[in-house]
Amino acid sequence: MRRIAEHHDQKAPTLAIVDGQQRLTSLYAVVKGKEVIRSNFVKDRIRIAFNPLQSRFDVADASIVKDKAYIPDISELWKPETNVFEFANRFVADLKTVREMTAEEVGKTQSSIGKLHGLLQYSFTALTLNSLVDVETVAEVFVRINGQGKKLNQADFIMTLMSVFWDEGRAELERFAREATSPGNAGPSPYNHFVKPSPDQLLRVGVGLGLKRARLENVYSVLRGRDADTGEVDPKKREAQFQILRSAQAYTLNYSNWHHFLGALTLGGYRHEGMITSETAVIYSYVLYLIGIIDHGIEKPRMRQAIAEYFFMASLTGRYTNSPETAFEFDLAQLRGIKSGDAYLEKLRQICATTLTSDYWEITLPNRLATSASRSPSRFAYQASLILLGARALYSPLKIADMIDPAVKGSKTAVEQHHLFPRGYLTSIGINELRDINQIANFAVVEWPDNIKIRDQAPKDYAPSLDAKMSSSEREDMQRWHALPPVWWELPYEQFLKERRVKMASMVREAYQKLCGSAPAPQPTIFSIAELLAAGESSVVEFKSTLRTNLHTSQPDDKIQLSALKTIAGFLNAHGGMLMIGVDDDGKVLGLAADGFPNEDKMGLHLVNLIRDRIGDIFLPYVHPHFEDEDDQRVLVIRCEKGPKPAFVKDGAVQRFYVRGANATVELSGSSVMDYGKAHFK
């Protein structure tokens, strides 16, 4: 029950419209050509067009405005200067310029325009309530009338009750919601890049904080002050309940509380509204935040951290997607009766822990990632995880977090979702269904210039060259962040999707654990060459006197080369290691002169060619040779990473498989090769 116009300089009303305000507002705006405020709080004109020949009304658009069969804006008819007869004759004359009209059509057109002009004489039937009726009865009439016809939700009824007993409270909710849609010209405002809350949603926050209720079904009766046993309304109880709501709403609409809470979303890796799949999760998380700082006196930074963890969980799992009121009522019930702030935080984290079990991470989440839904909660949780972990865009030096600025709008975003197996390529191999092409596991975050360059190339045509340009640590990070299986471009598409979903779920889990403050993995200790020489050979270090020369014959010998290659392959098939050329078995530095290479570049090139020809060029990015000085001699140090797949060494017509064990390299054969591969290359 409000005035139709938004200005406050009107005469005091003698009657209040209880029901039908929306219809009357629209009709008034159309007739007078006035602006209205849309649901998104943007001012706009309602322009209704009319086709006199068809007696048809339409909302005006560009095509209708150009169509001479329509009056594009019927408000012209009711302007004081408009003569309806001249208007009708002019309309007919204009229409005749584009089509023939019979006398009957001319008459029908003029008659229709006349009837339209007479619309203002139409009489409405109104039910008028006696001025002696109390306001509570007026509200009850409204609720009962609207129990039929258009279905109103419980928030509508409560907002109506607020209009009767606390109209300024309703106005505050609407003003906050309106100001949240666009930046303020000056001073603080609730504007943000995450959510544009509606008055109804803000009402839910106040009800949740003050009355500790999620279901609004019974809130209407509580606010009326109705006694549960007698059914009688007690004005004192009503005022007491409204006082609780007033206090809670003041905390809800406090800009400082609002923006500090929204920082929890940023803390959880979420950067803008495009990543928010459930506004309800945001609203309910705000309730829990306010309960913590208001009811339990928890310091805001501690509360924000806990809510960042809780929102991550709620958003990832879609906790408030189905039957949200029931789900949140259950959560509130678990939190009732808690006496201390520490216990409150512990309970919130316990809810998270009982939801995100090992089965969820290892079974449920990979299955939920098996979708092409563009607004999947698991998809945006993975993106948030990349931000939390400081990940860079695929094959890019730029961090994803630094590339996302919700305030920047352009024809191209700084980051794009790229098909790892491009659509054109998949179509060429017979995969045509969009639900198969647009699987979440087929997307990765890239810079948009890279996306343009990749286009529809097969993965094996663009990925290896990009992969080879990276250092070993960069490659390791990139594969981990973007959940890429080793040599992923060689995998069949379905196998790639299956393996990547498991890795994506693992990354989300890692990010969540980091958010919750789990200790980071210890960094490996880096040893100098002198320390490695002093320690001697081990499962990850081996010495070779030469790369190709037999010291007994002083001639190149393939057995010597094979000895070096099998060590390299053994490291690739295990967990990596380091081979030093120019050092004897006792750790004495001999230097590289015996191999007889004219220079170090030639020796390095010879090694690269050996690996390419006899192990495979796919392993080259995982083998890192360099030369170092030690004891006044030069040593070739070959650092090997764990390989992307089993590495075999070509020995004539035979493919040999070596593994590293203790301080020796041994050959496996037969079924043991397959068993080892399954265990070490998942």
Salt bridges, closest charged atoms under 4 A:
GLU6 OE2 - LYS43 NZ 3.25
ASP44 OD2 - ARG38 NH2 3.22
ASP58 OD2 - ARG56 NE 2.78
ASP73 OD2 - ARG45 NH2 2.57
GLU76 OE2 - LYS79 NZ 3.10
GLU105 OE2 - ARG99 NH2 3.00
GLU136 OE2 - ARG224 NH2 2.68
GLU136 OE1 - ARG238 NH1 3.29
GLU140 OE2 - ARG144 NE 3.01
GLU140 OE1 - ARG224 NH1 3.11
GLU174 OE2 - ARG2 NH1 2.87
GLU174 OE2 - ARG170 NE 3.27
ASP227 OD2 - LYS237 NZ 3.12
GLU239 OE2 - ARG246 NH1 3.03
GLU273 OE1 - LYS196 NZ 3.98
ASP295 OD2 - LYS212 NZ 2.81
GLU299 OE1 - ARG302 NH1 3.48
GLU309 OE1 - ARG349 NE 2.80
GLU325 OE2 - ARG204 NH1 2.74
GLU329 OE2 - ARG336 NH2 3.09
ASP331 OD1 - ARG319 NH2 2.86
ASP342 OD1 - ARG302 NH2 2.97
GLU362 OE2 - ARG509 NH1 3.46
GLU416 OE2 - LYS412 NZ 3.30
GLU433 OE1 - ARG435 NH1 3.47
ASP450 OD1 - LYS453 NZ 3.65
ASP461 OD1 - LYS460 NZ 3.60
ASP467 OD2 - ARG475 NE 3.16
ASP477 OD1 - ARG480 NH2 3.96
GLU490 OE1 - LYS645 NZ 3.03
GLU510 OE2 - ARG480 NH1 2.55
GLU542 OE2 - LYS544 NZ 3.00
GLU542 OE1 - ARG660 NH1 2.09
ASP558 OD1 - ARG614 NH1 2.56
GLU600 OE2 - ARG634 NE 2.62
GLU628 OE2 - HIS626 NE2 2.78
ASP629 OD1 - ARG634 NH1 3.14
GLU641 OE2 - ARG475 NH1 3.25
GLU641 OE2 - HIS624 NE2 2.54
ASP651 OD2 - ARG656 NE 2.81
GLU667 OE2 - ARG656 NH1 3.20
